[in-house]
Amino acid sequence: MTLTEREREIVDLLRAEPLLDAAAIADRTGSTKAAVSVHLSNLTKKGAILGRGYVVRPEAQSVVVVGGANMDIKAHSTHAIELRTSNPGAALSTPGGVGRNIAENLARLGSPTHLVAPVGRDAFGEEIIAATRAAGVVVDHMIASDDATGTYLAVLDATGELVVAVSNMRATDRLTVRELMRCRDLLSRADLLVLDGNIPEAPAAWLLDFAAAVNVPVVMDPVSVAKARPLAHMLSPQRPLLALTPNLDELSAIVGEPVPQARADIARAARRLHELGVQNVWVRRGVRGSLLSSLDDAGRATVVTLDAPPVTPVDVTGAGDSMTGAFVHALMRGDSPVDAARFGQMAAALTVASPETVRPDLTPRLVDAELRRSLRGATTPRGATTPRGATTRRGTTTRRATSTRPQSKENR
């Protein structure tokens, strides 16, 4: 079911206030009652709303995310970093991990989402589960590990850029096929499976085989160069992927040779992945934006390059995770892969403009509004604020939103 932007806006309104009439909806959307009546008629025909009173169709589709969950500890320096000495700044801790962050972004965007991730039987594990549940993610299938909950310690400079990071993800590194097999019923009922590349090779291969057997489409985030290398022999037409989201270095690792920045070279490497059963190859290119290569039903590849939205960075942590989560959400609601990629890039820009790893105010309406605003010639996404404990430097320049991982996500 594909909805127009206006139809999605009306559905969002009705989810929050089911008793709104056409006149009230027109007032909220800046439209006319007659136009809204036409939209409501179309939404009824599409099955998005049911019967009288504009009851919104329940969301039946669900996403299962399998990956890492850990506690992020971020230290922000208020001045330029000086190595091998103490730097003034502030620190905060927040639940993180690639899989967990993707799941929270999906839930905040309105996609019913389950998270499968190992956490320790400790205070960090309890905090991660509680916070993730509060964000709307179903955490009934979290895996209790005998290892400590993973941690990711990051030091960022005054501009929000990563200086150094140290991670401990032993709990994720020791995830087993036996533990995942307990989630078979959940996995078989999923409408889409998202895999975080931090999953060890054997469990990842089992998940790909299982998804193929039960016909569940898979989106995979390679996460890092080291974690991308095994995909060179794991991918095959018998293990199809709906989408793979590497950056250029990860793409090079998968195809086994350096891939230059040129569009033709990236498209050539993407074709090799298409031959291995990947339908959509979405290559993140940093400030250059991204390139999406998609196969149509006839097996022909269409290549589209997308500019990154301009943004004044506040904290780059979590940008790639929001990009993947928003891309999946848009695919689930019926967007084309190209429109889903644009939606993902804008969500990443909004995340970079926030001090939070996952923006708590992230909604489809916010992302769609910023997309419309960018088409009208606006530049920086709204919501850029000062990181907690940091100061804004005068003269900060607007940059393109980072479309690759803002830093290596390996073991994060």
ROBATI-61379 format. One record per residue (C-alpha): residue in one letter; x, y, z. Coordinates in Angstrom, 2 decimals, m for minus. Example, Ala and Ser with C-alpha at 12.3 -4.5 7.8 and 13.67 -1.06 7.14 Angstrom:
<atoms>
 guba       u       v       w
    A   12.30   m4.50    7.80
    S   13.67   m1.06    7.14
</atoms>
This chain:
<atoms>
 guba       u       v       w
    M    0.00    0.00    0.00
    T    1.55    3.28   m1.17
    L    0.36    6.56    0.38
    T    1.02   10.10   m0.77
    E    2.73   12.54    1.60
    R   m0.60   14.22    2.36
    E   m2.28   10.86    2.98
    R    0.50    9.85    5.38
    E    0.10   13.18    7.19
    I   m3.64   12.56    7.58
    V   m3.06    8.99    8.82
    D   m0.58   10.29   11.42
    L   m3.17   12.81   12.63
    L   m5.86   10.14   12.90
    R   m3.61    7.80   14.83
    A   m3.19   10.51   17.45
    E   m6.81   11.78   17.34
    P   m9.19    9.26   15.71
    L  m12.26   11.50   16.16
    L  m11.05   14.38   14.01
    D  m13.52   15.29   11.25
    A  m12.69   16.51    7.74
    A  m12.92   20.17    8.76
    A  m10.52   19.72   11.67
    I   m8.08   17.76    9.52
    A   m8.22   20.51    6.89
    D   m7.43   23.10    9.56
    R   m4.48   21.06   10.88
    T   m2.99   20.41    7.45
    G   m3.65   23.81    5.90
    S   m5.84   22.22    3.25
    T   m9.55   22.50    2.38
    K  m12.39   20.35    3.62
    A  m13.18   19.24    0.07
    A   m9.61   18.16   m0.58
    V   m9.44   16.30    2.73
    S  m12.69   14.49    1.90
    V  m11.10   13.22   m1.30
    H   m8.02   12.06    0.63
    L  m10.21   10.27    3.19
    S  m12.10    8.54    0.40
    N   m8.83    7.38   m1.16
    L   m7.50    6.20    2.22
    T  m10.66    4.15    2.72
    K  m10.26    2.56   m0.72
    K   m6.63    1.75    0.06
    G   m7.63    0.19    3.39
    A   m5.57    2.63    5.46
    I   m8.67    3.67    7.41
    L  m11.57    1.38    8.25
    G  m15.27    2.18    8.37
    R  m16.90    5.20    9.96
    G  m15.09    7.41   12.42
    Y  m11.86    7.13   10.44
    V  m10.51    4.19   12.42
    V   m6.92    3.74   11.28
    R   m6.01    0.28   10.04
    P   m3.84   m1.49   12.64
    E   m0.21   m1.82   11.69
    A    0.27   m5.50   10.91
    Q    3.78   m5.32    9.53
    S    6.63   m5.75   11.96
    V   10.41   m5.55   11.78
    V   12.82   m7.75   13.72
    V   16.29   m6.32   14.34
    V   19.09   m8.68   15.38
    G   22.32   m7.07   16.51
    G   24.26   m5.39   19.27
    A   23.08   m3.46   22.32
    N   25.46   m1.68   24.64
    M   25.89    1.35   26.86
    D   27.38    4.36   25.09
    I   29.56    6.62   27.23
    K   30.26    9.84   25.37
    A   32.69   12.53   26.51
    H   32.49   15.93   24.77
    S   35.44   18.30   24.98
    T   34.51   21.97   25.11
    H   37.72   22.98   23.33
    A   40.09   21.56   20.73
    I   41.36   18.19   21.99
    E   44.86   18.10   23.46
    L   46.26   14.57   23.49
    R   47.88   12.93   26.53
    T   46.38   15.40   28.98
    S   43.09   16.21   30.68
    N   40.53   18.15   28.62
    P   37.59   20.11   30.08
    G   34.16   18.92   28.97
    A   31.19   16.81   29.98
    A   30.24   13.14   29.79
    L   26.96   11.31   29.49
    S   25.85    7.70   29.12
    T   23.00    6.46   26.96
    P   21.84    3.09   25.59
    G   23.41    2.39   22.21
    G   24.61   m0.29   19.84
    V   23.97   m0.44   16.10
    G   21.10   m2.93   16.23
    R   19.52   m1.30   19.26
    N   19.78    2.19   17.75
    I   18.25    1.03   14.47
    A   15.39   m0.58   16.41
    E   14.71    2.57   18.43
    N   14.72    4.74   15.31
    L   12.23    2.37   13.68
    A    9.96    2.42   16.72
    R   10.04    6.21   17.02
    L    9.11    6.44   13.36
    G    6.11    4.21   14.02
    S    7.22    0.79   12.71
    P    6.33   m2.08   15.09
    T    9.79   m3.38   15.98
    H   11.27   m6.30   17.96
    L   14.90   m6.31   19.09
    V   16.95   m9.47   19.56
    A   20.28   m8.64   21.20
    P   22.46  m10.03   24.00
    V   22.90   m8.02   27.21
    G   24.48   m8.95   30.52
    R   22.64   m9.64   33.75
    D   23.82   m6.35   35.19
    A   22.71   m2.75   35.79
    F   23.68   m1.63   32.28
    G   21.67   m4.47   30.78
    E   18.62   m3.60   32.85
    E   18.91    0.06   31.90
    I   19.21   m0.75   28.19
    I   16.14   m3.01   28.25
    A   14.06   m0.48   30.20
    A   15.02    2.47   27.98
    T   14.52    0.52   24.76
    R   11.11   m0.69   25.90
    A   10.14    2.87   26.87
    A   11.04    4.01   23.33
    G    8.45    1.59   21.93
    V   10.61   m1.38   20.95
    V    9.41   m4.88   21.93
    V   12.22   m6.45   23.98
    D   10.62   m9.79   24.90
    H   13.32  m11.71   23.00
    M   16.44  m10.07   24.40
    I   19.14  m12.64   25.18
    A   20.55  m12.79   28.71
    S   24.32  m13.23   28.49
    D   26.77  m14.43   31.12
    D   29.14  m11.76   29.84
    A   28.95   m8.14   30.90
    T   26.78   m5.79   28.87
    G   28.80   m4.20   26.11
    T   30.18   m0.70   26.47
    Y   31.30    1.88   23.92
    L   33.41    4.80   25.15
    A   33.73    7.71   22.70
    V   35.62   10.99   23.00
    L   34.30   13.78   20.75
    D   35.77   17.19   20.08
    A   33.94   20.49   20.37
    T   32.46   20.10   16.87
    G   30.94   16.71   17.68
    E   33.47   14.75   15.60
    L   34.88   11.50   16.97
    V   38.48   11.61   18.22
    V   38.86    8.10   19.64
    A   36.64    5.25   20.83
    V   37.10    2.05   22.80
    S   34.54   m0.75   22.82
    N   33.90   m4.01   24.67
    M   31.29   m6.13   22.88
    R   32.14   m9.62   24.13
    A   28.48  m10.44   24.73
    T   27.66   m9.81   21.07
    D   30.84  m11.52   19.84
    R   29.77  m14.71   21.65
    L   26.21  m14.81   20.30
    T   25.37  m18.37   19.16
    V   23.03  m20.04   16.69
    R   21.49  m22.00   19.59
    E   20.46  m18.74   21.30
    L   18.93  m17.38   18.10
    M   17.01  m20.58   17.42
    R   14.81  m19.76   20.42
    C   13.50  m16.83   18.35
    R   12.47  m18.91   15.32
    D    8.76  m18.22   15.72
    L    9.36  m14.48   15.97
    L   11.68  m14.50   12.95
    S    9.28  m16.53   10.82
    R    6.45  m14.04   11.47
    A    8.53  m10.95   10.64
    D    7.73   m8.85    7.61
    L   11.35   m7.73    7.41
    L   14.59   m8.67    9.17
    V   17.39   m6.17    9.82
    L   20.85   m7.58   10.56
    D   23.60   m5.63   12.29
    G   27.00   m6.66   10.90
    N   28.37   m7.03   14.43
    I   26.69  m10.44   14.60
    P   29.32  m13.23   14.41
    E   29.66  m15.01   11.09
    A   28.03  m18.34   12.01
    P   24.85  m16.81   13.52
    A   24.65  m14.33   10.63
    A   24.84  m17.14    8.08
    W   22.14  m19.07    9.94
    L   19.88  m16.02   10.00
    L   20.32  m15.50    6.25
    D   19.51  m19.15    5.57
    F   16.49  m19.10    7.87
    A   15.14  m15.88    6.37
    A   15.48  m17.33    2.88
    A   13.66  m20.50    3.97
    V   10.68  m18.59    5.41
    N   10.73  m15.91    2.68
    V   11.46  m12.94    4.97
    P   13.29  m10.05    3.22
    V   16.55   m8.93    4.82
    V   18.30   m5.57    5.09
    M   21.90   m5.75    6.30
    D   24.22   m3.04    7.61
    P   27.84   m4.24    7.23
    V   28.96   m1.89   10.08
    S   32.72   m1.90    9.42
    V   35.40   m3.07    7.02
    A   36.37   m5.99    9.26
    K   32.78   m7.14    9.60
    A   32.10   m6.64    5.88
    R   34.86   m8.99    4.67
    P   33.02  m12.26    5.52
    L   30.13  m11.16    3.29
    A   32.35  m11.90    0.31
    H   31.67  m15.62    0.78
    M   28.41  m15.44    2.77
    L   26.34  m13.70    0.09
    S   24.73  m15.77   m2.65
    P   21.51  m15.86   m4.67
    Q   20.36  m18.58   m2.25
    R   20.68  m16.01    0.57
    P   19.02  m12.98   m1.06
    L   19.11   m9.53    0.50
    L   16.51   m6.83   m0.06
    A   19.19   m4.23    0.67
    L   22.81   m3.90    1.72
    T   24.04   m0.55    3.08
    P   27.86   m0.34    2.92
    N   30.06    2.70    2.81
    L   32.76    2.80    0.15
    D   35.43    1.07    2.27
    E   33.02   m1.70    3.23
    L   31.98   m2.13   m0.40
    S   35.66   m2.51   m1.30
    A   36.10   m5.15    1.40
    I   33.13   m7.15    0.11
    V   34.18   m7.16   m3.56
    G   37.83   m7.74   m2.63
    E   39.40   m4.72   m4.32
    P   39.48   m0.92   m3.93
    V   36.45    0.85   m5.34
    P   37.15    4.45   m6.48
    Q   34.70    7.28   m5.76
    A   33.60    7.54   m9.39
    R   29.96    6.72  m10.06
    A   30.82    4.18  m12.78
    D   33.21    2.29  m10.48
    I   30.69    2.13   m7.64
    A   27.95    1.01  m10.04
    R   30.24   m1.72  m11.37
    A   30.92   m3.01   m7.84
    A   27.21   m2.85   m7.06
    R   26.48   m5.05  m10.09
    R   28.72   m7.71   m8.58
    L   26.59   m7.64   m5.44
    H   23.43   m7.84   m7.53
    E   24.83  m11.06   m8.99
    L   25.12  m12.36   m5.39
    G   21.42  m11.80   m4.72
    V   21.37   m8.23   m3.38
    Q   18.40   m6.32   m4.82
    N   19.33   m2.82   m3.59
    V   22.90   m1.69   m2.94
    W   22.90    1.63   m1.09
    V   26.45    3.01   m0.86
    R   27.04    5.81    1.65
    R   29.66    8.31    0.46
    G   30.06   10.79    3.30
    V   29.73   14.42    2.27
    R   29.22   13.26   m1.32
    G   25.85   11.79   m0.37
    S   25.03    8.26   m1.50
    L   24.52    6.05   m4.53
    L   21.66    3.58   m4.84
    S   21.75    0.75   m7.37
    S   18.46   m1.18   m7.63
    L   17.36   m4.15   m9.72
    D   13.93   m4.06  m11.35
    D   11.74   m7.11  m11.97
    A   13.49   m7.68  m15.29
    G   16.91   m7.74  m13.63
    R   18.01   m4.33  m14.95
    A   19.99   m2.08  m12.62
    T   19.03    1.56  m12.13
    V   21.66    3.79  m10.52
    V   20.72    7.01   m8.72
    T   23.06    9.42   m6.91
    L   21.66   11.39   m3.98
    D   23.13   14.56   m2.47
    A   23.47   14.67    1.29
    P   21.33   17.30    3.04
    P   23.39   20.21    4.46
    V   23.63   20.21    8.25
    T   25.46   21.93   11.07
    P   26.80   18.96   13.07
    V   26.28   18.77   16.81
    D   27.01   15.07   17.46
    V   27.64   12.55   14.68
    T   27.03    9.50   16.88
    G   24.12    7.40   15.64
    A   23.71    9.11   12.27
    G   24.28    5.93   10.26
    D   21.90    3.98   12.49
    S   19.11    6.52   12.00
    M   19.80    6.44    8.27
    T   19.30    2.66    8.13
    G   16.28    2.68   10.44
    A   14.53    5.43    8.49
    F   15.31    3.72    5.17
    V   13.69    0.50    6.43
    H   10.68    2.39    7.83
    A   10.11    4.10    4.49
    L   10.35    0.81    2.61
    M    7.81   m0.71    5.01
    R    5.32    2.09    4.40
    G    5.56    1.58    0.65
    D    8.12    4.15   m0.51
    S   10.28    3.36   m3.51
    P   13.92    2.52   m2.67
    V   15.01    5.95   m3.96
    D   12.45    7.81   m1.83
    A   13.36    5.59    1.13
    A   17.02    6.53    0.70
    R   16.13   10.23    0.64
    F   14.05    9.73    3.78
    G   17.00    7.94    5.44
    Q   19.46   10.68    4.55
    M   17.20   13.37    6.01
    A   16.74   11.37    9.22
    A   20.52   11.15    9.48
    A   20.85   14.92    9.00
    L   18.29   15.54   11.73
    T   20.21   13.18   14.03
    V   23.54   14.90   13.36
    A   21.85   18.20   14.25
    S   20.86   16.79   17.66
    P   22.96   15.99   20.76
    E   21.11   12.66   21.08
    T   22.24    9.35   19.58
    V   18.58    8.73   18.69
    R   16.42   11.84   18.40
    P   13.50   11.45   20.83
    D   11.32   13.72   18.65
    L   11.97   11.78   15.43
    T    8.70   11.23   13.55
    P    7.75   10.62    9.91
    R    6.06   14.02    9.88
    L    9.29   15.75   10.97
    V   11.40   13.97    8.35
    D    8.86   14.47    5.56
    A    8.49   18.15    6.48
    E   12.27   18.64    6.28
    L   12.33   16.89    2.92
    R    9.66   19.26    1.60
    R   11.52   22.19    3.14
    S   14.76   21.15    1.42
    L   12.97   21.04   m1.92
    R   11.90   24.64   m1.35
    G   15.55   25.65   m1.05
    A   16.09   25.61    2.73
    T   19.49   24.46    3.92
    T   20.11   23.26    7.45
    P   17.68   20.81    9.10
    R   15.96   22.23   12.13
    G   16.82   21.09   15.62
    A   20.53   21.89   15.77
    T   21.23   22.47   19.44
    T   24.26   22.70   21.66
    P   25.49   19.38   23.05
    R   25.00   19.02   26.75
    G   28.10   20.38   28.45
    A   29.51   21.87   25.24
    T   29.54   25.35   23.80
    T   28.73   26.45   20.27
    R   31.66   28.01   18.47
    R   31.01   31.08   16.37
    G   31.61   30.70   12.70
    T   30.61   27.04   12.51
    T   30.02   26.16    8.88
    T   27.19   24.11    7.48
    R   28.32   20.73    6.18
    R   26.70   17.97    4.22
    A   25.14   15.33    6.42
    T   27.41   12.35    6.79
    S   25.99    9.52    4.74
    T   28.62    6.98    5.66
    R   29.07    5.86    9.20
    P   30.30    8.92   11.08
    Q   32.85    6.65   12.64
    S   33.59    2.95   12.50
    K   30.74    1.06   14.11
    E   32.66   m2.14   14.58
    N   31.67   m3.71   17.91
    R   29.36   m0.83   18.67
</atoms>
